[in-house]
Each structure stands twice: as structure tokens, then as C-alpha cells.
Amino acid sequence: MTQAQYQVTGMTCGHCEASVRSEVTKIDGVQEVQVSAASGVLTVTSATEIADEIVLAAVDEAGYSAVRA
Ligand SMILES: [Cu+2]
């Protein structure tokens, strides 16, 4: 099991969190997604490491931008 953290820009409320969670949860192999609009921190738990590009693309799909923390 592996965890990766990202810093997301632009989230302001629970709806933003839900959008990001929804897109990132769709990624193959993702087991748990924790996201906080207050801190901007996104934590992705998966069985095996997921390429940053895939997570960043999912965040982009939700309408936000992120960098690996
Ligand atoms: Cu929002």
C-alpha cells in the first residue's frame, strides 16, 4: 500500500472536495482519497504506486490544478 500527497489549488468548499474526490476515485487501483479544501491537501492511497500524471490529470478533469507535495 502506498500513499501520495498533492497540493491542490483553487478548492473553496465541500463541493470542490467532492469533485476532486469523484474524479480521483475513478483511477484504477485507488483505495482511498482524502481531500481538504481548507488545506488543499489531497492524499491518495493505492495498492501500488500511481503515476503522478494520472492523478494530476484527474484533478485537472475536476477543474483544479495540483502539484505533487
Ligand atoms: Cu467549492
N, CA, C, O and the ligand as a Tripos MOL2 file, in Angstrom:
@<TRIPOS>MOLECULE
protein
  277   275    70     0     0
PROTEIN
NO_CHARGES

@<TRIPOS>ATOM
      1 N           0.8430   -1.2000    0.0000 N.3       1 MET1
      2 CA          0.0000    0.0000    0.0000 C.3       1 MET1
      3 C           0.8780    1.2510    0.0000 C.2       1 MET1
      4 O           1.8630    1.3440    0.7320 O.2       1 MET1
      5 N           0.4910    2.2010   -0.8390 N.am      2 THR2
      6 CA          1.3000    3.4070   -0.9590 C.3       2 THR2
      7 C           0.4230    4.6510   -0.8920 C.2       2 THR2
      8 O          -0.7380    4.6380   -1.3020 O.2       2 THR2
      9 N           1.0030    5.7200   -0.3690 N.am      3 GLN3
     10 CA          0.2720    6.9800   -0.2400 C.3       3 GLN3
     11 C           1.0470    8.0880   -0.9270 C.2       3 GLN3
     12 O           2.2710    8.1620   -0.8140 O.2       3 GLN3
     13 N           0.3330    8.9520   -1.6410 N.am      4 ALA4
     14 CA          0.9670   10.1080   -2.2690 C.3       4 ALA4
     15 C           0.1660   11.3470   -1.9210 C.2       4 ALA4
     16 O          -1.0640   11.3160   -1.8730 O.2       4 ALA4
     17 N           0.8830   12.4430   -1.6780 N.am      5 GLN5
     18 CA          0.2150   13.6970   -1.3390 C.3       5 GLN5
     19 C           0.4210   14.7280   -2.4310 C.2       5 GLN5
     20 O           1.4890   14.8300   -3.0350 O.2       5 GLN5
     21 N          -0.6410   15.4910   -2.6650 N.am      6 TYR6
     22 CA         -0.6080   16.5490   -3.6640 C.3       6 TYR6
     23 C          -1.1850   17.8190   -3.0570 C.2       6 TYR6
     24 O          -2.0130   17.7750   -2.1470 O.2       6 TYR6
     25 N          -0.7270   18.9540   -3.5830 N.am      7 GLN7
     26 CA         -1.2600   20.2420   -3.1610 C.3       7 GLN7
     27 C          -2.1410   20.7600   -4.2980 C.2       7 GLN7
     28 O          -1.6740   21.0130   -5.4090 O.2       7 GLN7
     29 N          -3.4310   20.9110   -3.9850 N.am      8 VAL8
     30 CA         -4.4060   21.3330   -4.9930 C.3       8 VAL8
     31 C          -4.7030   22.8220   -4.8280 C.2       8 VAL8
     32 O          -4.8760   23.3090   -3.7110 O.2       8 VAL8
     33 N          -4.7600   23.5330   -5.9420 N.am      9 THR9
     34 CA         -5.0530   24.9600   -5.9310 C.3       9 THR9
     35 C          -6.4880   25.2130   -6.3780 C.2       9 THR9
     36 O          -6.9480   24.6260   -7.3580 O.2       9 THR9
     37 N          -7.1920   26.0800   -5.6670 N.am     10 GLY10
     38 CA         -8.4840   26.5670   -6.1470 C.3      10 GLY10
     39 C          -9.7220   26.0090   -5.4770 C.2      10 GLY10
     40 O         -10.8290   26.4740   -5.7490 O.2      10 GLY10
     41 N          -9.5610   25.0080   -4.5950 N.am     11 MET11
     42 CA        -10.7450   24.4650   -3.9250 C.3      11 MET11
     43 C         -11.1980   25.4240   -2.8250 C.2      11 MET11
     44 O         -10.3760   25.9510   -2.0750 O.2      11 MET11
     45 N         -12.5050   25.6460   -2.7360 N.am     12 THR12
     46 CA        -13.0020   26.5770   -1.7200 C.3      12 THR12
     47 C         -14.0370   25.9690   -0.7840 C.2      12 THR12
     48 O         -14.2720   26.5130    0.2950 O.2      12 THR12
     49 N         -14.6600   24.8630   -1.1590 N.am     13 CYS13
     50 CA        -15.7440   24.3400   -0.3220 C.3      13 CYS13
     51 C         -15.9020   22.8330   -0.5010 C.2      13 CYS13
     52 O         -15.1280   22.1880   -1.2090 O.2      13 CYS13
     53 N         -16.9090   22.2980    0.1480 N.am     14 GLY14
     54 CA        -17.1670   20.8650    0.1070 C.3      14 GLY14
     55 C         -17.4890   20.3380   -1.2780 C.2      14 GLY14
     56 O         -17.2040   19.1830   -1.5930 O.2      14 GLY14
     57 N         -18.0880   21.1910   -2.1070 N.am     15 HIS15
     58 CA        -18.3840   20.7580   -3.4720 C.3      15 HIS15
     59 C         -17.1050   20.5580   -4.2670 C.2      15 HIS15
     60 O         -16.9910   19.6380   -5.0770 O.2      15 HIS15
     61 N         -16.1450   21.4430   -4.0170 N.am     16 CYS16
     62 CA        -14.8490   21.3070   -4.6750 C.3      16 CYS16
     63 C         -14.1960   19.9890   -4.2500 C.2      16 CYS16
     64 O         -13.6850   19.2400   -5.0830 O.2      16 CYS16
     65 N         -14.2210   19.7210   -2.9510 N.am     17 GLU17
     66 CA        -13.6550   18.4680   -2.4330 C.3      17 GLU17
     67 C         -14.3250   17.2740   -3.1020 C.2      17 GLU17
     68 O         -13.6570   16.3260   -3.5140 O.2      17 GLU17
     69 N         -15.6510   17.3300   -3.2070 N.am     18 ALA18
     70 CA        -16.4070   16.2060   -3.7680 C.3      18 ALA18
     71 C         -16.0500   15.9920   -5.2390 C.2      18 ALA18
     72 O         -15.9580   14.8530   -5.6960 O.2      18 ALA18
     73 N         -15.8460   17.0930   -5.9880 N.am     19 SER19
     74 CA        -15.4800   16.9830   -7.3980 C.3      19 SER19
     75 C         -14.1360   16.2960   -7.5590 C.2      19 SER19
     76 O         -13.9770   15.3990   -8.3880 O.2      19 SER19
     77 N         -13.1660   16.7280   -6.7550 N.am     20 VAL20
     78 CA        -11.8290   16.1420   -6.8340 C.3      20 VAL20
     79 C         -11.8890   14.6720   -6.4120 C.2      20 VAL20
     80 O         -11.3170   13.8040   -7.0710 O.2      20 VAL20
     81 N         -12.5900   14.4050   -5.3040 N.am     21 ARG21
     82 CA        -12.6760   13.0260   -4.8110 C.3      21 ARG21
     83 C         -13.3000   12.1190   -5.8630 C.2      21 ARG21
     84 O         -12.8390   11.0000   -6.0870 O.2      21 ARG21
     85 N         -14.3540   12.6140   -6.5030 N.am     22 SER22
     86 CA        -15.0650   11.8320   -7.5050 C.3      22 SER22
     87 C         -14.1570   11.4480   -8.6700 C.2      22 SER22
     88 O         -14.1640   10.2970   -9.1050 O.2      22 SER22
     89 N         -13.3790   12.3970   -9.1760 N.am     23 GLU23
     90 CA        -12.5050   12.1080  -10.3230 C.3      23 GLU23
     91 C         -11.3410   11.1990   -9.9300 C.2      23 GLU23
     92 O         -11.0010   10.2640  -10.6550 O.2      23 GLU23
     93 N         -10.7340   11.4800   -8.7790 N.am     24 VAL24
     94 CA         -9.5590   10.7030   -8.3790 C.3      24 VAL24
     95 C          -9.9570    9.2720   -7.9970 C.2      24 VAL24
     96 O          -9.1830    8.3350   -8.1930 O.2      24 VAL24
     97 N         -11.1570    9.1140   -7.4570 N.am     25 THR25
     98 CA        -11.6350    7.7830   -7.0770 C.3      25 THR25
     99 C         -11.7900    6.8700   -8.2910 C.2      25 THR25
    100 O         -11.7130    5.6470   -8.1720 O.2      25 THR25
    101 N         -12.0110    7.4830   -9.4740 N.am     26 LYS26
    102 CA        -12.2020    6.6930  -10.7060 C.3      26 LYS26
    103 C         -10.9180    6.0210  -11.1890 C.2      26 LYS26
    104 O         -10.9670    5.0860  -11.9880 O.2      26 LYS26
    105 N          -9.7690    6.4960  -10.7050 N.am     27 ILE27
    106 CA         -8.4910    5.9500  -11.1750 C.3      27 ILE27
    107 C          -8.3540    4.5030  -10.7100 C.2      27 ILE27
    108 O          -8.6170    4.1730   -9.5530 O.2      27 ILE27
    109 N          -7.9380    3.6610  -11.6340 N.am     28 ASP28
    110 CA         -7.7090    2.2490  -11.3520 C.3      28 ASP28
    111 C          -6.7350    2.0720  -10.1950 C.2      28 ASP28
    112 O          -5.6420    2.6380  -10.2100 O.2      28 ASP28
    113 N          -7.1220    1.2930   -9.1990 N.am     29 GLY29
    114 CA         -6.1980    0.9720   -8.1130 C.3      29 GLY29
    115 C          -6.2870    1.8790   -6.9070 C.2      29 GLY29
    116 O          -5.6850    1.5990   -5.8700 O.2      29 GLY29
    117 N          -7.0430    2.9780   -7.0330 N.am     30 VAL30
    118 CA         -7.1690    3.8930   -5.8940 C.3      30 VAL30
    119 C          -8.0490    3.2580   -4.8230 C.2      30 VAL30
    120 O          -9.1480    2.7820   -5.1070 O.2      30 VAL30
    121 N          -7.5500    3.2580   -3.5880 N.am     31 GLN31
    122 CA         -8.2890    2.6380   -2.4870 C.3      31 GLN31
    123 C          -8.9570    3.6650   -1.6000 C.2      31 GLN31
    124 O         -10.0520    3.4380   -1.0860 O.2      31 GLN31
    125 N          -8.2870    4.8090   -1.4190 N.am     32 GLU32
    126 CA         -8.8420    5.8330   -0.5460 C.3      32 GLU32
    127 C          -8.3870    7.2000   -1.0110 C.2      32 GLU32
    128 O          -7.2400    7.3830   -1.4200 O.2      32 GLU32
    129 N          -9.2980    8.1590   -0.9440 N.am     33 VAL33
    130 CA         -8.9730    9.5420   -1.3130 C.3      33 VAL33
    131 C          -9.3720   10.4410   -0.1570 C.2      33 VAL33
    132 O         -10.5240   10.4480    0.2770 O.2      33 VAL33
    133 N          -8.4020   11.2010    0.3360 N.am     34 GLN34
    134 CA         -8.7020   12.2060    1.3560 C.3      34 GLN34
    135 C          -8.3710   13.5610    0.7490 C.2      34 GLN34
    136 O          -7.2980   13.7550    0.1790 O.2      34 GLN34
    137 N          -9.3040   14.4900    0.8770 N.am     35 VAL35
    138 CA         -9.0630   15.7990    0.2950 C.3      35 VAL35
    139 C          -9.6580   16.8810    1.1830 C.2      35 VAL35
    140 O         -10.7610   16.7310    1.7090 O.2      35 VAL35
    141 N          -8.9190   17.9700    1.3430 N.am     36 SER36
    142 CA         -9.3660   19.0770    2.1910 C.3      36 SER36
    143 C          -9.3030   20.3840    1.4160 C.2      36 SER36
    144 O          -8.2400   20.7930    0.9490 O.2      36 SER36
    145 N         -10.4530   21.0310    1.2860 N.am     37 ALA37
    146 CA        -10.4680   22.3380    0.6270 C.3      37 ALA37
    147 C          -9.7190   23.3620    1.4800 C.2      37 ALA37
    148 O          -9.0870   24.2740    0.9480 O.2      37 ALA37
    149 N          -9.7900   23.2080    2.7950 N.am     38 ALA38
    150 CA         -9.1520   24.1640    3.6980 C.3      38 ALA38
    151 C          -7.6330   24.1810    3.5270 C.2      38 ALA38
    152 O          -7.0240   25.2480    3.4510 O.2      38 ALA38
    153 N          -7.0330   23.0080    3.4690 N.am     39 SER39
    154 CA         -5.5730   22.9250    3.3620 C.3      39 SER39
    155 C          -5.1140   22.7460    1.9190 C.2      39 SER39
    156 O          -3.9580   23.0200    1.5970 O.2      39 SER39
    157 N          -6.0180   22.2860    1.0440 N.am     40 GLY40
    158 CA         -5.6610   21.9920   -0.3400 C.3      40 GLY40
    159 C          -4.9420   20.6670   -0.5000 C.2      40 GLY40
    160 O          -4.5070   20.3160   -1.5970 O.2      40 GLY40
    161 N          -4.8200   19.9320    0.5960 N.am     41 VAL41
    162 CA         -4.0620   18.6830    0.5390 C.3      41 VAL41
    163 C          -4.9370   17.5230    0.0480 C.2      41 VAL41
    164 O          -6.0380   17.2930    0.5500 O.2      41 VAL41
    165 N          -4.4180   16.8130   -0.9330 N.am     42 LEU42
    166 CA         -5.0570   15.6100   -1.4750 C.3      42 LEU42
    167 C          -4.1490   14.4320   -1.1700 C.2      42 LEU42
    168 O          -2.9770   14.4320   -1.5450 O.2      42 LEU42
    169 N          -4.6890   13.4240   -0.4880 N.am     43 THR43
    170 CA         -3.9140   12.2260   -0.1890 C.3      43 THR43
    171 C          -4.5790   11.0410   -0.8710 C.2      43 THR43
    172 O          -5.7630   10.7700   -0.6710 O.2      43 THR43
    173 N          -3.7890   10.3400   -1.6820 N.am     44 VAL44
    174 CA         -4.2990    9.2080   -2.4500 C.3      44 VAL44
    175 C          -3.6360    7.9360   -1.9570 C.2      44 VAL44
    176 O          -2.4110    7.8180   -1.9630 O.2      44 VAL44
    177 N          -4.4530    6.9880   -1.5320 N.am     45 THR45
    178 CA         -3.9470    5.7030   -1.0840 C.3      45 THR45
    179 C          -4.2700    4.6580   -2.1420 C.2      45 THR45
    180 O          -5.4010    4.5690   -2.6200 O.2      45 THR45
    181 N          -3.2540    3.8610   -2.5050 N.am     46 SER46
    182 CA         -3.4500    2.8440   -3.5450 C.3      46 SER46
    183 C          -2.5980    1.6250   -3.2350 C.2      46 SER46
    184 O          -1.6580    1.6780   -2.4410 O.2      46 SER46
    185 N          -2.9570    0.5220   -3.8870 N.am     47 ALA47
    186 CA         -2.2390   -0.7290   -3.6410 C.3      47 ALA47
    187 C          -0.8220   -0.6340   -4.1880 C.2      47 ALA47
    188 O           0.1380   -1.0530   -3.5420 O.2      47 ALA47
    189 N          -0.7090   -0.0770   -5.3850 N.am     48 THR48
    190 CA          0.6010    0.1260   -5.9960 C.3      48 THR48
    191 C           0.6880    1.5760   -6.4180 C.2      48 THR48
    192 O          -0.3330    2.2470   -6.5710 O.2      48 THR48
    193 N           1.8990    2.0580   -6.6070 N.am     49 GLU49
    194 CA          2.0800    3.4770   -6.9050 C.3      49 GLU49
    195 C           1.3980    3.8630   -8.2170 C.2      49 GLU49
    196 O           1.4790    3.1470   -9.2150 O.2      49 GLU49
    197 N           0.7280    5.0110   -8.1870 N.am     50 ILE50
    198 CA          0.0600    5.5350   -9.3740 C.3      50 ILE50
    199 C           0.8850    6.7110   -9.8950 C.2      50 ILE50
    200 O           1.3260    7.5600   -9.1200 O.2      50 ILE50
    201 N           1.0900    6.7530  -11.2060 N.am     51 ALA51
    202 CA          1.8880    7.8400  -11.7960 C.3      51 ALA51
    203 C           1.2460    9.1870  -11.4640 C.2      51 ALA51
    204 O           0.0290    9.3560  -11.5490 O.2      51 ALA51
    205 N           2.0930   10.1320  -11.0860 N.am     52 ASP52
    206 CA          1.6000   11.4740  -10.7430 C.3      52 ASP52
    207 C           0.7570   12.0570  -11.8730 C.2      52 ASP52
    208 O          -0.2610   12.7050  -11.6300 O.2      52 ASP52
    209 N           1.1910   11.8210  -13.1070 N.am     53 GLU53
    210 CA          0.4830   12.3860  -14.2700 C.3      53 GLU53
    211 C          -0.9880   11.9660  -14.2880 C.2      53 GLU53
    212 O          -1.8580   12.7390  -14.6890 O.2      53 GLU53
    213 N          -1.2500   10.7510  -13.8560 N.am     54 ILE54
    214 CA         -2.6260   10.2360  -13.8760 C.3      54 ILE54
    215 C          -3.4710   10.9490  -12.8240 C.2      54 ILE54
    216 O          -4.6170   11.3180  -13.0800 O.2      54 ILE54
    217 N          -2.8980   11.1360  -11.6480 N.am     55 VAL55
    218 CA         -3.6210   11.8340  -10.5770 C.3      55 VAL55
    219 C          -3.8250   13.3000  -10.9480 C.2      55 VAL55
    220 O          -4.9060   13.8560  -10.7520 O.2      55 VAL55
    221 N          -2.7770   13.9170  -11.4830 N.am     56 LEU56
    222 CA         -2.8710   15.3340  -11.8460 C.3      56 LEU56
    223 C          -3.8980   15.5400  -12.9610 C.2      56 LEU56
    224 O          -4.5920   16.5570  -12.9840 O.2      56 LEU56
    225 N          -3.9960   14.5870  -13.8790 N.am     57 ALA57
    226 CA         -4.9820   14.6850  -14.9570 C.3      57 ALA57
    227 C          -6.4040   14.5760  -14.4060 C.2      57 ALA57
    228 O          -7.3160   15.2420  -14.8960 O.2      57 ALA57
    229 N          -6.5880   13.7380  -13.3890 N.am     58 ALA58
    230 CA         -7.9100   13.5890  -12.7710 C.3      58 ALA58
    231 C          -8.3050   14.8690  -12.0430 C.2      58 ALA58
    232 O          -9.4600   15.2920  -12.1010 O.2      58 ALA58
    233 N          -7.3470   15.4790  -11.3620 N.am     59 VAL59
    234 CA         -7.6180   16.7460  -10.6780 C.3      59 VAL59
    235 C          -7.9690   17.8190  -11.7060 C.2      59 VAL59
    236 O          -8.8770   18.6230  -11.4980 O.2      59 VAL59
    237 N          -7.2330   17.8160  -12.8170 N.am     60 ASP60
    238 CA         -7.4990   18.7630  -13.8990 C.3      60 ASP60
    239 C          -8.8980   18.5560  -14.4510 C.2      60 ASP60
    240 O          -9.6060   19.5160  -14.7530 O.2      60 ASP60
    241 N          -9.2890   17.3000  -14.5800 N.am     61 GLU61
    242 CA        -10.6220   16.9410  -15.0810 C.3      61 GLU61
    243 C         -11.7160   17.5250  -14.1600 C.2      61 GLU61
    244 O         -12.7940   17.9060  -14.6150 O.2      61 GLU61
    245 N         -11.4060   17.5810  -12.8660 N.am     62 ALA62
    246 CA        -12.3530   18.1290  -11.8880 C.3      62 ALA62
    247 C         -12.3790   19.6550  -11.9300 C.2      62 ALA62
    248 O         -13.2670   20.2900  -11.3600 O.2      62 ALA62
    249 N         -11.3870   20.2340  -12.6150 N.am     63 GLY63
    250 CA        -11.3790   21.6940  -12.7690 C.3      63 GLY63
    251 C         -10.3740   22.4250  -11.8870 C.2      63 GLY63
    252 O         -10.4630   23.6390  -11.7050 O.2      63 GLY63
    253 N          -9.4140   21.6750  -11.3410 N.am     64 TYR64
    254 CA         -8.4200   22.2710  -10.4500 C.3      64 TYR64
    255 C          -7.0290   21.8680  -10.9130 C.2      64 TYR64
    256 O          -6.8700   20.9880  -11.7590 O.2      64 TYR64
    257 N          -6.0210   22.5300  -10.3430 N.am     65 SER65
    258 CA         -4.6640   22.1400  -10.6770 C.3      65 SER65
    259 C          -3.9640   21.7080   -9.4000 C.2      65 SER65
    260 O          -4.3110   22.1480   -8.3040 O.2      65 SER65
    261 N          -2.9710   20.8410   -9.5590 N.am     66 ALA66
    262 CA         -2.2760   20.3000   -8.3980 C.3      66 ALA66
    263 C          -0.8200   20.0460   -8.7290 C.2      66 ALA66
    264 O          -0.4340   19.9300   -9.8920 O.2      66 ALA66
    265 N          -0.0250   19.9620   -7.6810 N.am     67 VAL67
    266 CA          1.3540   19.5440   -7.8080 C.3      67 VAL67
    267 C           1.6160   18.4710   -6.7550 C.2      67 VAL67
    268 O           0.9570   18.4370   -5.7160 O.2      67 VAL67
    269 N           2.5800   17.5970   -7.0310 N.am     68 ARG68
    270 CA          2.9730   16.5960   -6.0500 C.3      68 ARG68
    271 C           3.5630   17.3150   -4.8360 C.2      68 ARG68
    272 O           4.4190   18.1870   -4.9860 O.2      68 ARG68
    273 N           3.1040   16.9500   -3.6280 N.am     69 ALA69
    274 CA          3.5980   17.6220   -2.4260 C.3      69 ALA69
    275 C           4.8400   16.9110   -1.8950 C.2      69 ALA69
    276 O           5.4060   17.3280   -0.8850 O.2      69 ALA69
    277 CU        -16.3590   24.6110   -3.8910 Cu       70 CU70
@<TRIPOS>BOND
     1     1     2 1
     2     2     3 1
     3     3     4 2
     4     3     5 am
     5     5     6 1
     6     6     7 1
     7     7     8 2
     8     7     9 am
     9     9    10 1
    10    10    11 1
    11    11    12 2
    12    11    13 am
    13    13    14 1
    14    14    15 1
    15    15    16 2
    16    15    17 am
    17    17    18 1
    18    18    19 1
    19    19    20 2
    20    19    21 am
    21    21    22 1
    22    22    23 1
    23    23    24 2
    24    23    25 am
    25    25    26 1
    26    26    27 1
    27    27    28 2
    28    27    29 am
    29    29    30 1
    30    30    31 1
    31    31    32 2
    32    31    33 am
    33    33    34 1
    34    34    35 1
    35    35    36 2
    36    35    37 am
    37    37    38 1
    38    38    39 1
    39    39    40 2
    40    39    41 am
    41    41    42 1
    42    42    43 1
    43    43    44 2
    44    43    45 am
    45    45    46 1
    46    46    47 1
    47    47    48 2
    48    47    49 am
    49    49    50 1
    50    50    51 1
    51    51    52 2
    52    51    53 am
    53    53    54 1
    54    54    55 1
    55    55    56 2
    56    55    57 am
    57    57    58 1
    58    58    59 1
    59    59    60 2
    60    59    61 am
    61    61    62 1
    62    62    63 1
    63    63    64 2
    64    63    65 am
    65    65    66 1
    66    66    67 1
    67    67    68 2
    68    67    69 am
    69    69    70 1
    70    70    71 1
    71    71    72 2
    72    71    73 am
    73    73    74 1
    74    74    75 1
    75    75    76 2
    76    75    77 am
    77    77    78 1
    78    78    79 1
    79    79    80 2
    80    79    81 am
    81    81    82 1
    82    82    83 1
    83    83    84 2
    84    83    85 am
    85    85    86 1
    86    86    87 1
    87    87    88 2
    88    87    89 am
    89    89    90 1
    90    90    91 1
    91    91    92 2
    92    91    93 am
    93    93    94 1
    94    94    95 1
    95    95    96 2
    96    95    97 am
    97    97    98 1
    98    98    99 1
    99    99   100 2
   100    99   101 am
   101   101   102 1
   102   102   103 1
   103   103   104 2
   104   103   105 am
   105   105   106 1
   106   106   107 1
   107   107   108 2
   108   107   109 am
   109   109   110 1
   110   110   111 1
   111   111   112 2
   112   111   113 am
   113   113   114 1
   114   114   115 1
   115   115   116 2
   116   115   117 am
   117   117   118 1
   118   118   119 1
   119   119   120 2
   120   119   121 am
   121   121   122 1
   122   122   123 1
   123   123   124 2
   124   123   125 am
   125   125   126 1
   126   126   127 1
   127   127   128 2
   128   127   129 am
   129   129   130 1
   130   130   131 1
   131   131   132 2
   132   131   133 am
   133   133   134 1
   134   134   135 1
   135   135   136 2
   136   135   137 am
   137   137   138 1
   138   138   139 1
   139   139   140 2
   140   139   141 am
   141   141   142 1
   142   142   143 1
   143   143   144 2
   144   143   145 am
   145   145   146 1
   146   146   147 1
   147   147   148 2
   148   147   149 am
   149   149   150 1
   150   150   151 1
   151   151   152 2
   152   151   153 am
   153   153   154 1
   154   154   155 1
   155   155   156 2
   156   155   157 am
   157   157   158 1
   158   158   159 1
   159   159   160 2
   160   159   161 am
   161   161   162 1
   162   162   163 1
   163   163   164 2
   164   163   165 am
   165   165   166 1
   166   166   167 1
   167   167   168 2
   168   167   169 am
   169   169   170 1
   170   170   171 1
   171   171   172 2
   172   171   173 am
   173   173   174 1
   174   174   175 1
   175   175   176 2
   176   175   177 am
   177   177   178 1
   178   178   179 1
   179   179   180 2
   180   179   181 am
   181   181   182 1
   182   182   183 1
   183   183   184 2
   184   183   185 am
   185   185   186 1
   186   186   187 1
   187   187   188 2
   188   187   189 am
   189   189   190 1
   190   190   191 1
   191   191   192 2
   192   191   193 am
   193   193   194 1
   194   194   195 1
   195   195   196 2
   196   195   197 am
   197   197   198 1
   198   198   199 1
   199   199   200 2
   200   199   201 am
   201   201   202 1
   202   202   203 1
   203   203   204 2
   204   203   205 am
   205   205   206 1
   206   206   207 1
   207   207   208 2
   208   207   209 am
   209   209   210 1
   210   210   211 1
   211   211   212 2
   212   211   213 am
   213   213   214 1
   214   214   215 1
   215   215   216 2
   216   215   217 am
   217   217   218 1
   218   218   219 1
   219   219   220 2
   220   219   221 am
   221   221   222 1
   222   222   223 1
   223   223   224 2
   224   223   225 am
   225   225   226 1
   226   226   227 1
   227   227   228 2
   228   227   229 am
   229   229   230 1
   230   230   231 1
   231   231   232 2
   232   231   233 am
   233   233   234 1
   234   234   235 1
   235   235   236 2
   236   235   237 am
   237   237   238 1
   238   238   239 1
   239   239   240 2
   240   239   241 am
   241   241   242 1
   242   242   243 1
   243   243   244 2
   244   243   245 am
   245   245   246 1
   246   246   247 1
   247   247   248 2
   248   247   249 am
   249   249   250 1
   250   250   251 1
   251   251   252 2
   252   251   253 am
   253   253   254 1
   254   254   255 1
   255   255   256 2
   256   255   257 am
   257   257   258 1
   258   258   259 1
   259   259   260 2
   260   259   261 am
   261   261   262 1
   262   262   263 1
   263   263   264 2
   264   263   265 am
   265   265   266 1
   266   266   267 1
   267   267   268 2
   268   267   269 am
   269   269   270 1
   270   270   271 1
   271   271   272 2
   272   271   273 am
   273   273   274 1
   274   274   275 1
   275   275   276 2
@<TRIPOS>SUBSTRUCTURE
     1 MET1         2 RESIDUE 1 A MET
     2 THR2         6 RESIDUE 1 A THR
     3 GLN3        10 RESIDUE 1 A GLN
     4 ALA4        14 RESIDUE 1 A ALA
     5 GLN5        18 RESIDUE 1 A GLN
     6 TYR6        22 RESIDUE 1 A TYR
     7 GLN7        26 RESIDUE 1 A GLN
     8 VAL8        30 RESIDUE 1 A VAL
     9 THR9        34 RESIDUE 1 A THR
    10 GLY10       38 RESIDUE 1 A GLY
    11 MET11       42 RESIDUE 1 A MET
    12 THR12       46 RESIDUE 1 A THR
    13 CYS13       50 RESIDUE 1 A CYS
    14 GLY14       54 RESIDUE 1 A GLY
    15 HIS15       58 RESIDUE 1 A HIS
    16 CYS16       62 RESIDUE 1 A CYS
    17 GLU17       66 RESIDUE 1 A GLU
    18 ALA18       70 RESIDUE 1 A ALA
    19 SER19       74 RESIDUE 1 A SER
    20 VAL20       78 RESIDUE 1 A VAL
    21 ARG21       82 RESIDUE 1 A ARG
    22 SER22       86 RESIDUE 1 A SER
    23 GLU23       90 RESIDUE 1 A GLU
    24 VAL24       94 RESIDUE 1 A VAL
    25 THR25       98 RESIDUE 1 A THR
    26 LYS26      102 RESIDUE 1 A LYS
    27 ILE27      106 RESIDUE 1 A ILE
    28 ASP28      110 RESIDUE 1 A ASP
    29 GLY29      114 RESIDUE 1 A GLY
    30 VAL30      118 RESIDUE 1 A VAL
    31 GLN31      122 RESIDUE 1 A GLN
    32 GLU32      126 RESIDUE 1 A GLU
    33 VAL33      130 RESIDUE 1 A VAL
    34 GLN34      134 RESIDUE 1 A GLN
    35 VAL35      138 RESIDUE 1 A VAL
    36 SER36      142 RESIDUE 1 A SER
    37 ALA37      146 RESIDUE 1 A ALA
    38 ALA38      150 RESIDUE 1 A ALA
    39 SER39      154 RESIDUE 1 A SER
    40 GLY40      158 RESIDUE 1 A GLY
    41 VAL41      162 RESIDUE 1 A VAL
    42 LEU42      166 RESIDUE 1 A LEU
    43 THR43      170 RESIDUE 1 A THR
    44 VAL44      174 RESIDUE 1 A VAL
    45 THR45      178 RESIDUE 1 A THR
    46 SER46      182 RESIDUE 1 A SER
    47 ALA47      186 RESIDUE 1 A ALA
    48 THR48      190 RESIDUE 1 A THR
    49 GLU49      194 RESIDUE 1 A GLU
    50 ILE50      198 RESIDUE 1 A ILE
    51 ALA51      202 RESIDUE 1 A ALA
    52 ASP52      206 RESIDUE 1 A ASP
    53 GLU53      210 RESIDUE 1 A GLU
    54 ILE54      214 RESIDUE 1 A ILE
    55 VAL55      218 RESIDUE 1 A VAL
    56 LEU56      222 RESIDUE 1 A LEU
    57 ALA57      226 RESIDUE 1 A ALA
    58 ALA58      230 RESIDUE 1 A ALA
    59 VAL59      234 RESIDUE 1 A VAL
    60 ASP60      238 RESIDUE 1 A ASP
    61 GLU61      242 RESIDUE 1 A GLU
    62 ALA62      246 RESIDUE 1 A ALA
    63 GLY63      250 RESIDUE 1 A GLY
    64 TYR64      254 RESIDUE 1 A TYR
    65 SER65      258 RESIDUE 1 A SER
    66 ALA66      262 RESIDUE 1 A ALA
    67 VAL67      266 RESIDUE 1 A VAL
    68 ARG68      270 RESIDUE 1 A ARG
    69 ALA69      274 RESIDUE 1 A ALA
    70 CU70       277 GROUP 0 **** ****
